[in-house]
């Protein structure tokens, strides 16, 4: 089954039709998605700024990351579930949206980077000063997640322009 067939099937599902015709469905899902974004973005920002040596300097980076891990994982779960529900509010709009495709690509890159190379940078810790791999990891992480957010925002703005 191709992606187009899946999105067409999804657009005809009873739950997708219900969400499209719901007065408050999109607004509630979008609110939950944005709350998840705030929590996810906040945890990533705190960890990455700490990797850059900005803020929480008295705390070891491994401790900061470990203590924020439940918030990060929980908010990531909220974002995935609410994001899937948002797609169900207009599957074909999302399928044809270049911004949506870019967001998904950047999201996959950001999650993969965060749970592999970024996590290694946190573990190997860069409490040392100077230009280190940890600083590069923090900048790349921030850039990827910012790209996810901007592409997500572009879905709404460009979608409104194309309609």
Phi, psi and omega per residue, in radians:
X1 nan 2.235 3.133
X2 -1.396 2.908 3.120
X3 -1.082 -0.688 3.132
X4 -1.067 -0.778 3.115
X5 -1.085 -0.712 3.127
X6 -1.104 -0.790 -3.136
X7 -1.168 -0.629 3.066
X8 -1.133 -0.786 3.096
X9 -1.034 -0.795 -3.128
X10 -1.063 -0.696 -3.117
X11 -1.170 -0.377 3.123
X12 -1.721 -0.009 3.129
X13 -1.220 2.616 -3.077
X14 -1.103 -0.629 -3.134
X15 -1.213 -0.676 3.092
X16 -1.121 -0.748 3.106
X17 -1.107 -0.734 3.097
X18 -1.038 -0.817 -3.123
X19 -1.115 -0.692 3.134
X20 -1.107 -0.572 -3.096
X21 -1.709 -0.036 3.140
X22 -1.295 2.416 3.119
X23 -1.177 -0.742 -3.025
X24 -1.941 -0.081 -3.046
X25 -0.957 -0.970 -3.101
X26 -1.085 -0.772 -3.093
X27 -1.077 -0.737 -3.135
X28 -1.187 -0.792 -3.137
X29 -1.110 -0.754 3.129
X30 -1.089 -0.684 3.104
X31 -1.103 -0.799 3.105
X32 -1.091 -0.716 3.127
X33 -1.070 -0.767 -3.137
X34 -1.202 -0.612 3.059
X35 -1.142 -0.717 3.061
X36 -1.098 -0.685 3.107
X37 -1.092 -0.748 3.131
X38 -1.070 -0.778 3.140
X39 -1.180 -0.792 3.136
X40 -1.101 -0.859 -3.138
X41 -1.067 -0.688 3.124
X42 -1.112 -0.774 -3.132
X43 -1.169 -0.730 3.129
X44 -1.129 -0.745 3.138
X45 -1.084 -0.772 -3.141
X46 -1.079 -0.840 -3.112
X47 -1.139 -0.779 -3.100
X48 -1.204 -0.669 3.070
X49 -1.124 -0.642 3.085
X50 -1.136 -0.695 3.072
X51 -1.069 -0.589 3.129
X52 -1.388 -0.082 -3.139
X53 1.470 0.292 3.141
X54 -1.873 1.987 3.094
X55 1.419 2.662 3.111
X56 0.894 0.644 -3.057
X57 -1.125 -0.404 -3.139
X58 -1.419 -0.199 -3.133
X59 -1.732 2.314 3.042
X60 -1.117 2.431 -3.100
X61 -1.019 -0.637 -3.130
X62 -1.102 -0.635 3.112
X63 -1.223 -0.771 3.116
X64 -1.013 -0.844 -3.122
X65 -1.126 -0.732 -3.133
X66 -1.121 -0.750 -3.113
X67 -1.239 -0.492 3.119
X68 -1.559 -0.159 -3.091
X69 -0.974 -0.778 3.122
X70 -1.088 -0.637 3.111
X71 -1.177 -0.765 3.140
X72 -1.066 -0.860 -3.114
X73 -1.150 -0.718 3.115
X74 -1.116 -0.785 -3.131
X75 -1.215 -0.584 3.065
X76 -1.106 -0.721 3.073
X77 -1.091 -0.756 3.098
X78 -1.063 -0.752 -3.133
X79 -1.125 -0.717 -3.138
X80 -1.140 -0.801 -3.120
X81 -1.175 -0.850 -3.120
X82 -1.178 -0.583 3.087
X83 -1.123 -0.733 3.092
X84 -1.102 -0.689 3.107
X85 -1.167 -0.642 3.091
X86 -1.097 -0.714 3.110
X87 -1.069 -0.619 -3.135
X88 -1.189 -0.296 3.116
X89 -1.320 -0.249 3.127
X90 -2.968 1.138 -3.015
X91 -0.945 -0.733 -3.076
X92 -1.246 -0.582 3.054
X93 -1.056 -0.770 -3.128
X94 -1.232 -0.672 -3.129
X95 -1.028 -0.742 -3.081
X96 -1.544 0.041 -3.106
X97 -1.537 2.027 3.070
X98 -1.093 -0.573 3.129
X99 -1.140 -0.671 3.107
X100 -1.132 -0.765 3.132
X101 -1.090 -0.725 3.101
X102 -1.135 -0.716 3.131
X103 -1.074 -0.792 -3.129
X104 -1.114 -0.741 3.107
X105 -1.067 -0.858 3.137
X106 -1.132 -0.648 3.109
X107 -1.083 -0.812 3.117
X108 -1.086 -0.715 3.086
X109 -1.127 -0.766 -3.107
X110 -1.133 -0.770 3.136
X111 -1.154 -0.779 3.116
X112 -1.061 -0.809 3.136
X113 -1.093 -0.776 -3.071
X114 -1.104 -0.699 -3.075
X115 -1.588 0.070 3.074
X116 -2.128 -1.522 -3.040
X117 -1.126 -0.725 3.137
X118 -1.104 -0.777 3.129
X119 -1.089 -0.665 3.074
X120 -1.114 -0.667 3.118
X121 -1.135 -0.669 3.103
X122 -1.167 -0.754 -3.124
X123 -1.156 -0.738 -3.119
X124 -1.324 -0.188 3.107
X125 0.754 2.423 3.111
X126 -2.133 1.043 3.007
X127 -1.331 -0.074 3.086
X128 -1.354 2.793 -3.132
X129 -1.574 2.931 3.088
X130 1.701 -3.119 -3.113
X131 -1.405 1.978 -3.085
X132 -2.253 2.941 3.079
X133 -0.999 -0.619 -3.121
X134 -1.087 -0.664 3.108
X135 -1.176 -0.706 3.089
X136 -1.103 -0.770 3.127
X137 -1.055 -0.708 3.138
X138 -1.135 -0.764 -3.135
X139 -1.148 -0.766 3.118
X140 -1.093 -0.759 3.118
X141 -1.039 -0.858 3.135
X142 -1.062 -0.713 3.139
X143 -1.138 -0.759 3.134
X144 -1.110 -0.829 -3.107
X145 -1.184 -0.611 3.053
X146 -1.115 -0.711 3.087
X147 -1.069 -0.691 3.092
X148 -1.060 -0.823 -3.127
X149 -1.115 -0.765 3.141
X150 -1.163 -0.708 3.100
X151 -1.135 -0.681 3.086
X152 -1.096 -0.726 3.118
X153 -1.154 -0.619 -3.139
X154 -1.150 -0.454 3.114
X155 -1.007 -0.841 -3.135
X156 -1.202 -0.782 -3.091
X157 -1.199 -0.846 -3.128
X158 -1.235 -0.570 3.094
X159 -1.094 -0.654 3.125
X160 -1.209 -0.612 -3.135
X161 -1.249 -0.547 -3.083
X162 -1.464 -0.300 -3.085
X163 -1.372 nan nan
